[in-house]
Amino acid sequence: MRLLTSASGLKARSGAACLLALASLSLSMILTGCTEPSSTSGTGGQTGPAPRTGELAYVTDEEIAKFVDGTPDHTVKFPEKNFVEGRKLLLALKFTESEQVLKEGLPDAVKSSAGETKLGQYCVRLNNAIYELKRYKEALKYAILASKIFYKQPPVQRPVPLWFFNTHMHMGFCYERLSIYPEAESQLRKAINVAASAPAGQIDWGFHRLCYIELLDTLKKDKKMKEYKQVQEELKNLEDKHK
């Protein structure tokens, strides 16, 4: 299954990347083999409230409690209409309108599906819209919440690898745009690993390639030239496979 791409193609990285989640709506809700990434937060031996570092710099405890650890109220209807309309607007590259529609449905999405895969998918779609609007810190928030929700699920309730790939890829893009290169490298490598282990046809190889290109940019900016050369070889191998 090949994914939809924007009119400008893969060379327009932001326009192409946002469409990755759009094909995910019709896929089945099964995933095995994804494990919880390690936390990057720490106290550094300080007394009193620890500074929020790593992922926790972009989400609050209240948001984690509400989105990830909350109890869903299944008497509230999931805003499927907003979810689908947000997808259509993303396909049309109408990112402001997509964000608006998804934000309107977000309260009911949280109430109806707190801690559940469906809310994670909703957060991914919202992340994609906000990323395209270049508000990278806010986009990171929704990607981080989605990731925490996805990895919380038992394997049979996790989404297919495409959703994990999309989440890690956009987190990598956001960190790179914010010049936080170690985190960008980590997330892009996770996306690449998900793509490499996903069932054939589930993740378009062009997006797999895009992650390598962004990873090369990140390593170059972080002056990791040994790793840069290794990734160059990995990218060449991927491209040779798809000639």
Secondary structure, 3 states (H helix, E strand, C coil): CCCCCCCCCCCCHHHHHCCHHHHHHHCCCCCCCCCCCCCCCCCCCCCCCCCCCHHHHCCCHHHHHHHHCCCCCCCCCCCHHHHHHHHHHHHCCCHHHHHHHHHHHHHHHHHHHCCCHHHHHHHHHHHHHHHHCCCHHHHHHHHHHHHHHHHHCCHHHCCCHHHHHHHHHHHHHHHHHCCCHHHHHHHHHHHHHHHHHCCCCCCCHHHHHHHHHHHHHHHHHCCCHHHHHHHHHHHHHHHHHCC
